[in-house]
Amino acid sequence: LLQVLNEKKLQEVDSLWKEFETPEKANKIVKLKHFEKFQDTTEALAASTALVEGKLSKNLKKILKKIVAKDAHEQLAVADAKLGGVIKEKLNLSCIHSPMVTELMRGIRSQIEGLITGLPSREMAAMCLGLAHSLSRYKLKFSPDKVDTMIIQAISLLDDLDKELNNYIMRCREWYGWHFPELGKIITDNLTYCKCVRKVGDRSNFASSDVSDILPEEIEEDVKAAAEISMGTEVSEEDINNIIHLCDQVIEISEYRTQLYDYLKNRMMAIAPNLTVMVGELVGARLIAHAGSLLNLAKHPASTVQLLGAEKALFRALKTKRDTPKFGLIYHASLVGQSNTKNKGKISRMLAAKTALTIRYDALGENTSAEMGAENRLKVETRLRLLEERGIRRISGTGKALAKTDKYQNKSEVKVFDPSGDSTLPVVSKKRKIQEVDEPDTEVAVKAKKFKAEMKEGTAVEDGEPVKKKKKKKDKEKQAEEEEVLSEELPISPIIEVR
């Protein structure tokens, strides 16, 4: 424990380091109040471990109760804010943690030999080194068989190799393209391109070189024909040597990348076989690396596994009140890639749920088989097939649901000017009016005969009034005229029979 002598100088944080340039200046700022040594390395390791984890050890608790509790009105400067919170909670002491305290601790560590007298610097260095080794071994003791650390390093190195390899290949193509630009269009594979350039060198050597072990026969003929009529510039032998050296680097890195991928694949099948079956080696390794370890990944729920890697997009969507992302690193899984755009969200959600189960099985289960992962993958594939078939049915439809479309016909009406509306004088037609007279139907003739018979009997009624029978005898000519008149009037007047 050290006591601050001059608190005014601590206010100037930027120039505080000047007060600890020499041991004499440091003794004017702080002085040693209490010192207690550890009995052995085990006790020192236990105290250091407690401080690293933000816990209060028994020895430190006793010292603070004896010494600091007497000066309760003073504040205790603590380098760790978490430790300060524990001290304040258990001992009810006022603790402070600020940039000023951080600078003060840095100055004390730089002049610790001058502040604590009676300790040779050589022994001090040996004790610090031994304690550091013990603390490192203690940290590694929790995971001696923690092979997921190797997976994290391997996938990180694999990503770095891909970036560097891409830069090297683009530089090689651009560099050699000045000399032989047609070769880049003929050979599309990057590794084959570098092997061909390394073997031949100058483009004038293509005619006499045999590259059949690298290129197919047809492409080899095209390359030789293009080399004879190339539009590239001439380069020196030193330039060609540098390009060949770059090609050697590309080929070596490509071979090492293949070896590293095989190593990562074997490691993933050993530590997380079910996760590997579900999402693949690369996606599974990236999920583990993003979470920090397989055990940390097993603690995440399925919704978090689904969005791992898309945290930036998630918080941006929440801030702007827009739609949140549907997938993160799991988007690169083969099952999500097989589905169409409409079903990617559903498949990624279901895949994340099944993946969370397989991760917990791999991290906490004792069985190392991949049967559970295969079963869950089969379920997701079945669900994907159902979604795809449902979409096809909706698109195709049935015969009844098809819409009937009529053929479009353009009906244009052409209006013609009517000259009859020009004159306002009445027009008299010179044609005679023709009256059409319809012949009586057969039913009318039958009714006329019936009416004639009734007239003779005196039972007919015309227009609702009774007609008396006349006994006058008429000539046949008058009777014929009456029949003609009656036959013409019958369609107009109703007939009522009274018997």
PyMOL commands that set and color helices and strands:
alter all, ss='L'
color gray80, all
select helices_A, chain A and resi 8-11+16-20+23-29+41-52+58-68+81-91+99-110+112-115+121-141+148-177+182-186+190-200+203-205+217-228+237-271+273-279+281-291+294-299+302-307+311-320+329-332+334-338+341-364+371-396+419-421+442-457+476-489
alter helices_A, ss='H'
color red, helices_A
select strands_A, chain A and resi 2-4+30-32+76-77+95-96+460-462+465-466+495-497
alter strands_A, ss='S'
color yellow, strands_A
deselect
rebuild
show_as cartoon
